Amino acid sequence: MTAANPASEDVVIEATPYQLIGGEAGVRRLTDRFYAIMDQEPDASRIRAMHDADLGPIRQLLFEYLSGWLGGPPLYFERAEHRCIMSAHRPYPIGDAERDEWMTCMRRAMFDCDITGDMYELLDRAFLRMADAFRTRPKG
C-alpha cells in the first residue's frame, strides 16, 4: 500500500478577501487608514460631520463589520447590540455627494494599504454597491 500523493489530487484552496488583505492586521490597517483620511481630508467634510469628534468607537465598529463582511470572524454580528447596517445609516442625510466622499476615502485607503489589482477591483465594486445602498436621499 502506498501513500496518496497530494500533488496528484485536484486541490482547490479558496482564500477569503479577509485572508487576502492580511487578516485581522490588514482589516485593522484599512479601517485605520480610512478614518485617518476622512478626518484629514477637507473633501470628506460632509461625511466627517456625521461622526462624533472621537472616531475610536466607530472605527472599531467598522473594523468589526468589515472583518465578517470580508469573510473573517463575524465580530460585529456577535455583538449583542449590533444593528442592521442599513438601519444604522438611515438617520443620516446620505446622497450622491456623501457616497462619493466615502468612496474616495475608501479607495485611497485601499491604495495606501497596497490593495491592488483584482482584489482592489472586487472590493471597489462591493464597497460601491454598499455605499450606494446607504443613500437616504434620492439620486441626483
N, CA, C and O atoms as a GROMACS GRO file, in nm:
protein
  560
    1MET      N    1   0.084  -0.116   0.000
    1MET     CA    2   0.000   0.000   0.000
    1MET      C    3   0.089   0.124   0.000
    1MET      O    4   0.185   0.133   0.076
    2THR      N    5   0.056   0.217  -0.086
    2THR     CA    6   0.136   0.338  -0.091
    2THR      C    7   0.052   0.457  -0.047
    2THR      O    8  -0.070   0.457  -0.058
    3ALA      N    9   0.120   0.556   0.002
    3ALA     CA   10   0.051   0.679   0.044
    3ALA      C   11   0.007   0.757  -0.078
    3ALA      O   12   0.077   0.761  -0.179
    4ALA      N   13  -0.107   0.818  -0.067
    4ALA     CA   14  -0.157   0.901  -0.178
    4ALA      C   15  -0.067   1.022  -0.194
    4ALA      O   16  -0.020   1.082  -0.097
    5ASN      N   17  -0.045   1.056  -0.318
    5ASN     CA   18   0.037   1.173  -0.348
    5ASN      C   19  -0.056   1.294  -0.356
    5ASN      O   20  -0.133   1.306  -0.451
    6PRO      N   21  -0.049   1.386  -0.257
    6PRO     CA   22  -0.138   1.501  -0.258
    6PRO      C   23  -0.120   1.589  -0.381
    6PRO      O   24  -0.213   1.659  -0.422
    7ALA      N   25  -0.002   1.586  -0.440
    7ALA     CA   26   0.023   1.669  -0.558
    7ALA      C   27  -0.057   1.619  -0.678
    7ALA      O   28  -0.083   1.695  -0.771
    8SER      N   29  -0.094   1.492  -0.676
    8SER     CA   30  -0.168   1.437  -0.789
    8SER      C   31  -0.318   1.462  -0.779
    8SER      O   32  -0.390   1.443  -0.877
    9GLU      N   33  -0.366   1.504  -0.664
    9GLU     CA   34  -0.508   1.531  -0.646
    9GLU      C   35  -0.537   1.676  -0.682
    9GLU      O   36  -0.452   1.764  -0.668
   10ASP      N   37  -0.658   1.699  -0.729
   10ASP     CA   38  -0.700   1.836  -0.755
   10ASP      C   39  -0.732   1.902  -0.621
   10ASP      O   40  -0.828   1.864  -0.553
   11VAL      N   41  -0.653   1.998  -0.586
   11VAL     CA   42  -0.671   2.068  -0.459
   11VAL      C   43  -0.711   2.211  -0.491
   11VAL      O   44  -0.643   2.281  -0.566
   12VAL      N   45  -0.821   2.252  -0.434
   12VAL     CA   46  -0.867   2.388  -0.451
   12VAL      C   47  -0.855   2.458  -0.317
   12VAL      O   48  -0.916   2.417  -0.218
   13ILE      N   49  -0.778   2.561  -0.315
   13ILE     CA   50  -0.762   2.640  -0.193
   13ILE      C   51  -0.832   2.772  -0.218
   13ILE      O   52  -0.796   2.849  -0.307
   14GLU      N   53  -0.932   2.797  -0.138
   14GLU     CA   54  -1.007   2.921  -0.153
   14GLU      C   55  -0.975   3.011  -0.035
   14GLU      O   56  -0.993   2.974   0.081
   15ALA      N   57  -0.927   3.129  -0.067
   15ALA     CA   58  -0.897   3.227   0.036
   15ALA      C   59  -1.005   3.334   0.033
   15ALA      O   60  -1.053   3.372  -0.074
   16THR      N   61  -1.041   3.382   0.148
   16THR     CA   62  -1.140   3.488   0.157
   16THR      C   63  -1.070   3.623   0.134
   16THR      O   64  -0.949   3.633   0.149
   17PRO      N   65  -1.147   3.725   0.099
   17PRO     CA   66  -1.087   3.859   0.091
   17PRO      C   67  -1.020   3.897   0.223
   17PRO      O   68  -0.915   3.962   0.223
   18TYR      N   69  -1.079   3.857   0.334
   18TYR     CA   70  -1.020   3.882   0.466
   18TYR      C   71  -0.877   3.830   0.471
   18TYR      O   72  -0.786   3.900   0.514
   19GLN      N   73  -0.858   3.707   0.428
   19GLN     CA   74  -0.725   3.647   0.430
   19GLN      C   75  -0.633   3.714   0.328
   19GLN      O   76  -0.516   3.738   0.355
   20LEU      N   77  -0.688   3.745   0.211
   20LEU     CA   78  -0.605   3.802   0.104
   20LEU      C   79  -0.556   3.943   0.131
   20LEU      O   80  -0.455   3.986   0.075
   21ILE      N   81  -0.626   4.016   0.218
   21ILE     CA   82  -0.577   4.151   0.251
   21ILE      C   83  -0.498   4.153   0.381
   21ILE      O   84  -0.460   4.260   0.429
   22GLY      N   85  -0.473   4.037   0.438
   22GLY     CA   86  -0.386   4.030   0.554
   22GLY      C   87  -0.454   3.998   0.686
   22GLY      O   88  -0.396   4.021   0.792
   23GLY      N   89  -0.574   3.945   0.680
   23GLY     CA   90  -0.642   3.903   0.802
   23GLY      C   91  -0.672   4.020   0.893
   23GLY      O   92  -0.698   4.132   0.848
   24GLU      N   93  -0.670   3.994   1.022
   24GLU     CA   94  -0.705   4.096   1.121
   24GLU      C   95  -0.619   4.222   1.105
   24GLU      O   96  -0.671   4.334   1.109
   25ALA      N   97  -0.489   4.204   1.087
   25ALA     CA   98  -0.400   4.320   1.074
   25ALA      C   99  -0.432   4.401   0.949
   25ALA      O  100  -0.428   4.524   0.952
   26GLY      N  101  -0.464   4.333   0.839
   26GLY     CA  102  -0.497   4.403   0.716
   26GLY      C  103  -0.628   4.481   0.725
   26GLY      O  104  -0.637   4.593   0.676
   27VAL      N  105  -0.728   4.421   0.789
   27VAL     CA  106  -0.856   4.490   0.806
   27VAL      C  107  -0.839   4.608   0.901
   27VAL      O  108  -0.896   4.715   0.878
   28ARG      N  109  -0.762   4.590   1.006
   28ARG     CA  110  -0.737   4.700   1.101
   28ARG      C  111  -0.665   4.814   1.029
   28ARG      O  112  -0.700   4.930   1.047
   29ARG      N  113  -0.565   4.781   0.949
   29ARG     CA  114  -0.489   4.883   0.876
   29ARG      C  115  -0.580   4.960   0.779
   29ARG      O  116  -0.573   5.083   0.771
   30LEU      N  117  -0.664   4.888   0.707
   30LEU     CA  118  -0.757   4.952   0.614
   30LEU      C  119  -0.854   5.045   0.687
   30LEU      O  120  -0.876   5.158   0.645
   31THR      N  121  -0.910   4.996   0.796
   31THR     CA  122  -1.005   5.077   0.874
   31THR      C  123  -0.938   5.201   0.931
   31THR      O  124  -0.992   5.311   0.922
   32ASP      N  125  -0.821   5.184   0.989
   32ASP     CA  126  -0.750   5.298   1.047
   32ASP      C  127  -0.715   5.400   0.940
   32ASP      O  128  -0.728   5.521   0.962
   33ARG      N  129  -0.670   5.354   0.826
   33ARG     CA  130  -0.633   5.446   0.717
   33ARG      C  131  -0.757   5.518   0.663
   33ARG      O  132  -0.751   5.638   0.635
   34PHE      N  133  -0.867   5.447   0.649
   34PHE     CA  134  -0.991   5.508   0.603
   34PHE      C  135  -1.031   5.625   0.693
   34PHE      O  136  -1.059   5.734   0.644
   35TYR      N  137  -1.032   5.602   0.824
   35TYR     CA  138  -1.074   5.709   0.915
   35TYR      C  139  -0.970   5.820   0.925
   35TYR      O  140  -1.007   5.935   0.948
   36ALA      N  141  -0.844   5.788   0.909
   36ALA     CA  142  -0.742   5.894   0.907
   36ALA      C  143  -0.764   5.986   0.787
   36ALA      O  144  -0.754   6.108   0.800
   37ILE      N  145  -0.792   5.928   0.673
   37ILE     CA  146  -0.818   6.008   0.553
   37ILE      C  147  -0.944   6.092   0.573
   37ILE      O  148  -0.943   6.212   0.544
   38MET      N  149  -1.050   6.030   0.621
   38MET     CA  150  -1.174   6.104   0.643
   38MET      C  151  -1.153   6.221   0.739
   38MET      O  152  -1.207   6.329   0.719
   39ASP      N  153  -1.074   6.198   0.841
   39ASP     CA  154  -1.052   6.300   0.943
   39ASP      C  155  -0.966   6.416   0.891
   39ASP      O  156  -0.979   6.528   0.939
   40GLN      N  157  -0.878   6.389   0.795
   40GLN     CA  158  -0.782   6.490   0.748
   40GLN      C  159  -0.820   6.554   0.616
   40GLN      O  160  -0.773   6.664   0.586
   41GLU      N  161  -0.903   6.490   0.538
   41GLU     CA  162  -0.931   6.535   0.402
   41GLU      C  163  -1.046   6.637   0.399
   41GLU      O  164  -1.159   6.603   0.432
   42PRO      N  165  -1.017   6.761   0.360
   42PRO     CA  166  -1.124   6.861   0.353
   42PRO      C  167  -1.239   6.819   0.259
   42PRO      O  168  -1.354   6.858   0.280
   43ASP      N  169  -1.207   6.740   0.158
   43ASP     CA  170  -1.310   6.696   0.063
   43ASP      C  171  -1.401   6.587   0.122
   43ASP      O  172  -1.492   6.539   0.054
   44ALA      N  173  -1.376   6.548   0.245
   44ALA     CA  174  -1.462   6.449   0.312
   44ALA      C  175  -1.540   6.516   0.426
   44ALA      O  176  -1.586   6.448   0.518
   45SER      N  177  -1.556   6.646   0.419
   45SER     CA  178  -1.617   6.721   0.529
   45SER      C  179  -1.762   6.681   0.556
   45SER      O  180  -1.805   6.682   0.672
   46ARG      N  181  -1.837   6.646   0.453
   46ARG     CA  182  -1.977   6.608   0.475
   46ARG      C  183  -1.987   6.481   0.559
   46ARG      O  184  -2.064   6.475   0.655
   47ILE      N  185  -1.910   6.380   0.522
   47ILE     CA  186  -1.920   6.255   0.598
   47ILE      C  187  -1.851   6.266   0.733
   47ILE      O  188  -1.893   6.202   0.830
   48ARG      N  189  -1.746   6.346   0.742
   48ARG     CA  190  -1.680   6.364   0.872
   48ARG      C  191  -1.775   6.428   0.971
   48ARG      O  192  -1.774   6.394   1.090
   49ALA      N  193  -1.858   6.523   0.923
   49ALA     CA  194  -1.952   6.593   1.010
   49ALA      C  195  -2.061   6.500   1.066
   49ALA      O  196  -2.127   6.534   1.164
   50MET      N  197  -2.080   6.385   1.004
   50MET     CA  198  -2.179   6.289   1.052
   50MET      C  199  -2.128   6.206   1.169
   50MET      O  200  -2.204   6.128   1.227
   51HIS      N  201  -2.002   6.221   1.203
   51HIS     CA  202  -1.939   6.140   1.307
   51HIS      C  203  -1.908   6.224   1.430
   51HIS      O  204  -1.894   6.346   1.422
   52ASP      N  205  -1.898   6.157   1.545
   52ASP     CA  206  -1.856   6.222   1.668
   52ASP      C  207  -1.711   6.268   1.655
   52ASP      O  208  -1.638   6.224   1.567
   53ALA      N  209  -1.670   6.357   1.744
   53ALA     CA  210  -1.532   6.405   1.744
   53ALA      C  211  -1.435   6.289   1.763
   53ALA      O  212  -1.330   6.284   1.698
   54ASP      N  213  -1.470   6.196   1.850
   54ASP     CA  214  -1.386   6.078   1.875
   54ASP      C  215  -1.426   5.968   1.777
   54ASP      O  216  -1.535   5.911   1.786
   55LEU      N  217  -1.337   5.938   1.684
   55LEU     CA  218  -1.366   5.836   1.584
   55LEU      C  219  -1.337   5.694   1.633
   55LEU      O  220  -1.366   5.597   1.563
   56GLY      N  221  -1.281   5.681   1.752
   56GLY     CA  222  -1.244   5.550   1.804
   56GLY      C  223  -1.357   5.447   1.804
   56GLY      O  224  -1.340   5.337   1.752
   57PRO      N  225  -1.473   5.481   1.861
   57PRO     CA  226  -1.581   5.381   1.865
   57PRO      C  227  -1.632   5.341   1.725
   57PRO      O  228  -1.656   5.222   1.701
   58ILE      N  229  -1.647   5.435   1.636
   58ILE     CA  230  -1.698   5.400   1.502
   58ILE      C  231  -1.590   5.326   1.422
   58ILE      O  232  -1.621   5.240   1.339
   59ARG      N  233  -1.465   5.360   1.447
   59ARG     CA  234  -1.354   5.287   1.383
   59ARG      C  235  -1.359   5.140   1.424
   59ARG      O  236  -1.340   5.051   1.340
   60GLN      N  237  -1.383   5.115   1.551
   60GLN     CA  238  -1.390   4.977   1.600
   60GLN      C  239  -1.509   4.904   1.538
   60GLN      O  240  -1.498   4.788   1.499
   61LEU      N  241  -1.624   4.972   1.528
   61LEU     CA  242  -1.741   4.909   1.468
   61LEU      C  243  -1.718   4.874   1.322
   61LEU      O  244  -1.755   4.766   1.277
   62LEU      N  245  -1.655   4.966   1.246
   62LEU     CA  246  -1.629   4.936   1.105
   62LEU      C  247  -1.530   4.820   1.094
   62LEU      O  248  -1.546   4.732   1.009
   63PHE      N  249  -1.428   4.821   1.178
   63PHE     CA  250  -1.332   4.709   1.177
   63PHE      C  251  -1.406   4.577   1.200
   63PHE      O  252  -1.384   4.480   1.126
   64GLU      N  253  -1.492   4.573   1.300
   64GLU     CA  254  -1.565   4.450   1.331
   64GLU      C  255  -1.659   4.412   1.216
   64GLU      O  256  -1.670   4.295   1.181
   65TYR      N  257  -1.726   4.511   1.159
   65TYR     CA  258  -1.817   4.482   1.047
   65TYR      C  259  -1.739   4.426   0.928
   65TYR      O  260  -1.775   4.323   0.872
   66LEU      N  261  -1.632   4.496   0.890
   66LEU     CA  262  -1.554   4.452   0.774
   66LEU      C  263  -1.491   4.314   0.796
   66LEU      O  264  -1.476   4.237   0.701
   67SER      N  265  -1.456   4.284   0.919
   67SER     CA  266  -1.400   4.153   0.949
   67SER      C  267  -1.494   4.042   0.901
   67SER      O  268  -1.451   3.953   0.827
   68GLY      N  269  -1.618   4.048   0.940
   68GLY     CA  270  -1.714   3.947   0.899
   68GLY      C  271  -1.754   3.960   0.753
   68GLY      O  272  -1.769   3.859   0.684
   69TRP      N  273  -1.772   4.083   0.706
   69TRP     CA  274  -1.815   4.108   0.568
   69TRP      C  275  -1.713   4.056   0.468
   69TRP      O  276  -1.750   4.013   0.358
   70LEU      N  277  -1.586   4.060   0.506
   70LEU     CA  278  -1.479   4.014   0.417
   70LEU      C  279  -1.449   3.864   0.433
   70LEU      O  280  -1.362   3.811   0.364
   71GLY      N  281  -1.521   3.797   0.522
   71GLY     CA  282  -1.504   3.652   0.535
   71GLY      C  283  -1.423   3.609   0.655
   71GLY      O  284  -1.386   3.492   0.666
   72GLY      N  285  -1.395   3.702   0.744
   72GLY     CA  286  -1.322   3.668   0.867
   72GLY      C  287  -1.420   3.649   0.982
   72GLY      O  288  -1.538   3.626   0.960
   73PRO      N  289  -1.370   3.660   1.103
   73PRO     CA  290  -1.458   3.643   1.220
   73PRO      C  291  -1.572   3.745   1.218
   73PRO      O  292  -1.549   3.863   1.193
   74PRO      N  293  -1.695   3.701   1.245
   74PRO     CA  294  -1.812   3.790   1.240
   74PRO      C  295  -1.828   3.873   1.367
   74PRO      O  296  -1.931   3.866   1.434
   75LEU      N  297  -1.726   3.950   1.400
   75LEU     CA  298  -1.721   4.022   1.527
   75LEU      C  299  -1.841   4.115   1.548
   75LEU      O  300  -1.900   4.117   1.656
   76TYR      N  301  -1.876   4.190   1.446
   76TYR     CA  302  -1.988   4.286   1.458
   76TYR      C  303  -2.118   4.211   1.487
   76TYR      O  304  -2.198   4.255   1.570
   77PHE      N  305  -2.138   4.101   1.420
   77PHE     CA  306  -2.263   4.027   1.432
   77PHE      C  307  -2.272   3.949   1.562
   77PHE      O  308  -2.380   3.903   1.600
   78GLU      N  309  -2.159   3.933   1.631
   78GLU     CA  310  -2.158   3.866   1.761
   78GLU      C  311  -2.192   3.962   1.874
   78GLU      O  312  -2.217   3.919   1.986
   79ARG      N  313  -2.191   4.093   1.844
   79ARG     CA  314  -2.227   4.193   1.945
   79ARG      C  315  -2.376   4.182   1.978
   79ARG      O  316  -2.459   4.173   1.887
   80ALA      N  317  -2.408   4.181   2.104
   80ALA     CA  318  -2.550   4.174   2.143
   80ALA      C  319  -2.626   4.295   2.090
   80ALA      O  320  -2.744   4.284   2.057
   81GLU      N  321  -2.560   4.409   2.082
   81GLU     CA  322  -2.627   4.533   2.043
   81GLU      C  323  -2.608   4.568   1.895
   81GLU      O  324  -2.634   4.682   1.856
   82HIS      N  325  -2.563   4.474   1.814
   82HIS     CA  326  -2.540   4.510   1.673
   82HIS      C  327  -2.672   4.545   1.605
   82HIS      O  328  -2.778   4.490   1.636
   83ARG      N  329  -2.662   4.639   1.512
   83ARG     CA  330  -2.780   4.685   1.438
   83ARG      C  331  -2.765   4.649   1.291
   83ARG      O  332  -2.654   4.628   1.242
   84CYS      N  333  -2.876   4.642   1.224
   84CYS     CA  334  -2.874   4.626   1.079
   84CYS      C  335  -2.795   4.743   1.022
   84CYS      O  336  -2.823   4.859   1.054
   85ILE      N  337  -2.698   4.715   0.938
   85ILE     CA  338  -2.610   4.819   0.885
   85ILE      C  339  -2.689   4.923   0.806
   85ILE      O  340  -2.654   5.041   0.806
   86MET      N  341  -2.795   4.881   0.739
   86MET     CA  342  -2.878   4.975   0.663
   86MET      C  343  -2.953   5.068   0.757
   86MET      O  344  -2.954   5.190   0.735
   87SER      N  345  -3.015   5.015   0.860
   87SER     CA  346  -3.091   5.100   0.952
   87SER      C  347  -2.999   5.191   1.032
   87SER      O  348  -3.041   5.299   1.073
   88ALA      N  349  -2.876   5.150   1.054
   88ALA     CA  350  -2.781   5.236   1.126
   88ALA      C  351  -2.749   5.363   1.047
   88ALA      O  352  -2.714   5.465   1.106
   89HIS      N  353  -2.762   5.356   0.915
   89HIS     CA  354  -2.731   5.473   0.830
   89HIS      C  355  -2.855   5.555   0.795
   89HIS      O  356  -2.842   5.666   0.744
   90ARG      N  357  -2.972   5.504   0.822
   90ARG     CA  358  -3.096   5.572   0.784
   90ARG      C  359  -3.112   5.713   0.840
   90ARG      O  360  -3.165   5.799   0.769
   91PRO      N  361  -3.068   5.742   0.961
   91PRO     CA  362  -3.089   5.877   1.015
   91PRO      C  363  -3.003   5.986   0.947
   91PRO      O  364  -3.026   6.105   0.968
   92TYR      N  365  -2.907   5.946   0.868
   92TYR     CA  366  -2.813   6.043   0.812
   92TYR      C  367  -2.853   6.084   0.670
   92TYR      O  368  -2.902   6.002   0.593
   93PRO      N  369  -2.832   6.212   0.637
   93PRO     CA  370  -2.865   6.260   0.502
   93PRO      C  371  -2.755   6.220   0.403
   93PRO      O  372  -2.662   6.296   0.377
   94ILE      N  373  -2.767   6.101   0.349
   94ILE     CA  374  -2.665   6.048   0.259
   94ILE      C  375  -2.718   6.053   0.116
   94ILE      O  376  -2.814   5.986   0.080
   95GLY      N  377  -2.652   6.134   0.036
   95GLY     CA  378  -2.684   6.144  -0.106
   95GLY      C  379  -2.563   6.104  -0.189
   95GLY      O  380  -2.470   6.042  -0.139
   96ASP      N  381  -2.566   6.141  -0.314
   96ASP     CA  382  -2.455   6.107  -0.404
   96ASP      C  383  -2.323   6.167  -0.356
   96ASP      O  384  -2.219   6.100  -0.362
   97ALA      N  385  -2.326   6.292  -0.310
   97ALA     CA  386  -2.201   6.358  -0.267
   97ALA      C  387  -2.138   6.286  -0.148
   97ALA      O  388  -2.017   6.266  -0.144
   98GLU      N  389  -2.221   6.247  -0.052
   98GLU     CA  390  -2.170   6.177   0.066
   98GLU      C  391  -2.119   6.038   0.030
   98GLU      O  392  -2.015   5.994   0.078
   99ARG      N  393  -2.194   5.970  -0.056
   99ARG     CA  394  -2.149   5.839  -0.105
   99ARG      C  395  -2.013   5.852  -0.173
   99ARG      O  396  -1.923   5.771  -0.150
  100ASP      N  397  -1.999   5.953  -0.257
  100ASP     CA  398  -1.875   5.973  -0.330
  100ASP      C  399  -1.759   6.008  -0.237
  100ASP      O  400  -1.646   5.964  -0.259
  101GLU      N  401  -1.785   6.087  -0.133
  101GLU     CA  402  -1.681   6.118  -0.035
  101GLU      C  403  -1.635   5.990   0.034
  101GLU      O  404  -1.515   5.967   0.052
  102TRP      N  405  -1.732   5.907   0.074
  102TRP     CA  406  -1.699   5.783   0.142
  102TRP      C  407  -1.614   5.694   0.050
  102TRP      O  408  -1.513   5.638   0.093
  103MET      N  409  -1.655   5.684  -0.075
  103MET     CA  410  -1.581   5.601  -0.170
  103MET      C  411  -1.441   5.656  -0.195
  103MET      O  412  -1.346   5.579  -0.208
  104THR      N  413  -1.427   5.788  -0.203
  104THR     CA  414  -1.294   5.846  -0.222
  104THR      C  415  -1.202   5.809  -0.106
  104THR      O  416  -1.086   5.772  -0.127
  105CYS      N  417  -1.253   5.818   0.016
  105CYS     CA  418  -1.174   5.781   0.133
  105CYS      C  419  -1.138   5.633   0.131
  105CYS      O  420  -1.024   5.596   0.159
  106MET      N  421  -1.235   5.547   0.097
  106MET     CA  422  -1.209   5.403   0.097
  106MET      C  423  -1.113   5.366  -0.016
  106MET      O  424  -1.025   5.282   0.003
  107ARG      N  425  -1.129   5.427  -0.131
  107ARG     CA  426  -1.037   5.397  -0.242
  107ARG      C  427  -0.895   5.438  -0.208
  107ARG      O  428  -0.801   5.363  -0.237
  108ARG      N  429  -0.878   5.554  -0.148
  108ARG     CA  430  -0.743   5.595  -0.106
  108ARG      C  431  -0.688   5.502   0.000
  108ARG      O  432  -0.570   5.467  -0.003
  109ALA      N  433  -0.772   5.462   0.093
  109ALA     CA  434  -0.728   5.372   0.199
  109ALA      C  435  -0.683   5.238   0.140
  109ALA      O  436  -0.580   5.184   0.180
  110MET      N  437  -0.761   5.184   0.046
  110MET     CA  438  -0.721   5.058  -0.018
  110MET      C  439  -0.588   5.074  -0.089
  110MET      O  440  -0.499   4.990  -0.077
  111PHE      N  441  -0.574   5.182  -0.164
  111PHE     CA  442  -0.449   5.208  -0.236
  111PHE      C  443  -0.332   5.220  -0.138
  111PHE      O  444  -0.226   5.160  -0.158
  112ASP      N  445  -0.352   5.298  -0.032
  112ASP     CA  446  -0.246   5.320   0.067
  112ASP      C  447  -0.208   5.192   0.141
  112ASP      O  448  -0.096   5.179   0.191
  113CYS      N  449  -0.302   5.097   0.149
  113CYS     CA  450  -0.277   4.969   0.216
  113CYS      C  451  -0.234   4.860   0.118
  113CYS      O  452  -0.235   4.742   0.150
  114ASP      N  453  -0.195   4.902  -0.003
  114ASP     CA  454  -0.144   4.811  -0.105
  114ASP      C  455  -0.244   4.705  -0.148
  114ASP      O  456  -0.206   4.593  -0.183
  115ILE      N  457  -0.372   4.739  -0.145
  115ILE     CA  458  -0.474   4.651  -0.202
  115ILE      C  459  -0.486   4.694  -0.348
  115ILE      O  460  -0.533   4.803  -0.378
  116THR      N  461  -0.443   4.607  -0.436
  116THR     CA  462  -0.434   4.643  -0.577
  116THR      C  463  -0.492   4.533  -0.665
  116THR      O  464  -0.536   4.429  -0.616
  117GLY      N  465  -0.491   4.558  -0.794
  117GLY     CA  466  -0.527   4.457  -0.892
  117GLY      C  467  -0.668   4.405  -0.877
  117GLY      O  468  -0.762   4.481  -0.852
  118ASP      N  469  -0.681   4.274  -0.893
  118ASP     CA  470  -0.813   4.212  -0.888
  118ASP      C  471  -0.882   4.233  -0.754
  118ASP      O  472  -1.004   4.252  -0.749
  119MET      N  473  -0.806   4.229  -0.645
  119MET     CA  474  -0.867   4.247  -0.513
  119MET      C  475  -0.922   4.389  -0.499
  119MET      O  476  -1.030   4.409  -0.444
  120TYR      N  477  -0.847   4.487  -0.548
  120TYR     CA  478  -0.895   4.626  -0.544
  120TYR      C  479  -1.026   4.636  -0.623
  120TYR      O  480  -1.122   4.696  -0.575
  121GLU      N  481  -1.029   4.580  -0.742
  121GLU     CA  482  -1.149   4.588  -0.826
  121GLU      C  483  -1.268   4.519  -0.760
  121GLU      O  484  -1.379   4.573  -0.760
  122LEU      N  485  -1.246   4.402  -0.703
  122LEU     CA  486  -1.352   4.329  -0.635
  122LEU      C  487  -1.408   4.410  -0.519
  122LEU      O  488  -1.530   4.427  -0.507
  123LEU      N  489  -1.319   4.460  -0.434
  123LEU     CA  490  -1.364   4.536  -0.318
  123LEU      C  491  -1.426   4.669  -0.358
  123LEU      O  492  -1.524   4.713  -0.298
  124ASP      N  493  -1.370   4.734  -0.458
  124ASP     CA  494  -1.424   4.862  -0.502
  124ASP      C  495  -1.569   4.846  -0.548
  124ASP      O  496  -1.655   4.926  -0.510
  125ARG      N  497  -1.596   4.744  -0.627
  125ARG     CA  498  -1.734   4.721  -0.673
  125ARG      C  499  -1.827   4.692  -0.555
  125ARG      O  500  -1.938   4.743  -0.549
  126ALA      N  501  -1.780   4.610  -0.462
  126ALA     CA  502  -1.863   4.574  -0.346
  126ALA      C  503  -1.886   4.695  -0.255
  126ALA      O  504  -1.997   4.717  -0.209
  127PHE      N  505  -1.781   4.773  -0.230
  127PHE     CA  506  -1.797   4.893  -0.149
  127PHE      C  507  -1.891   4.994  -0.215
  127PHE      O  508  -1.970   5.059  -0.148
  128LEU      N  509  -1.882   5.006  -0.346
  128LEU     CA  510  -1.969   5.099  -0.417
  128LEU      C  511  -2.116   5.056  -0.407
  128LEU      O  512  -2.204   5.139  -0.386
  129ARG      N  513  -2.142   4.927  -0.421
  129ARG     CA  514  -2.280   4.878  -0.403
  129ARG      C  515  -2.330   4.909  -0.263
  129ARG      O  516  -2.444   4.952  -0.246
  130MET      N  517  -2.246   4.887  -0.163
  130MET     CA  518  -2.285   4.913  -0.025
  130MET      C  519  -2.309   5.062  -0.004
  130MET      O  520  -2.412   5.101   0.050
  131ALA      N  521  -2.214   5.143  -0.046
  131ALA     CA  522  -2.226   5.288  -0.026
  131ALA      C  523  -2.347   5.344  -0.100
  131ALA      O  524  -2.415   5.434  -0.049
  132ASP      N  525  -2.375   5.292  -0.216
  132ASP     CA  526  -2.491   5.338  -0.292
  132ASP      C  527  -2.621   5.298  -0.221
  132ASP      O  528  -2.718   5.374  -0.222
  133ALA      N  529  -2.623   5.182  -0.160
  133ALA     CA  530  -2.742   5.136  -0.088
  133ALA      C  531  -2.768   5.219   0.038
  133ALA      O  532  -2.882   5.225   0.085
  134PHE      N  533  -2.666   5.282   0.093
  134PHE     CA  534  -2.682   5.362   0.214
  134PHE      C  535  -2.746   5.498   0.188
  134PHE      O  536  -2.784   5.568   0.282
  135ARG      N  537  -2.758   5.535   0.063
  135ARG     CA  538  -2.816   5.666   0.033
  135ARG      C  539  -2.956   5.675   0.092
  135ARG      O  540  -3.038   5.585   0.076
  136THR      N  541  -2.982   5.784   0.160
  136THR     CA  542  -3.114   5.809   0.219
  136THR      C  543  -3.185   5.921   0.145
  136THR      O  544  -3.303   5.948   0.169
  137ARG      N  545  -3.115   5.986   0.056
  137ARG     CA  546  -3.174   6.091  -0.027
  137ARG      C  547  -3.181   6.041  -0.169
  137ARG      O  548  -3.099   5.959  -0.210
  138PRO      N  549  -3.277   6.088  -0.245
  138PRO     CA  550  -3.290   6.040  -0.384
  138PRO      C  551  -3.168   6.071  -0.467
  138PRO      O  552  -3.092   6.164  -0.438
  139LYS      N  553  -3.149   5.991  -0.572
  139LYS     CA  554  -3.039   6.014  -0.666
  139LYS      C  555  -3.054   6.150  -0.731
  139LYS      O  556  -3.164   6.201  -0.750
  140GLY      N  557  -2.938   6.207  -0.765
  140GLY     CA  558  -2.942   6.330  -0.840
  140GLY      C  559  -2.879   6.446  -0.773
  140GLY      O  560  -2.877   6.556  -0.829
   0.00000   0.00000   0.00000
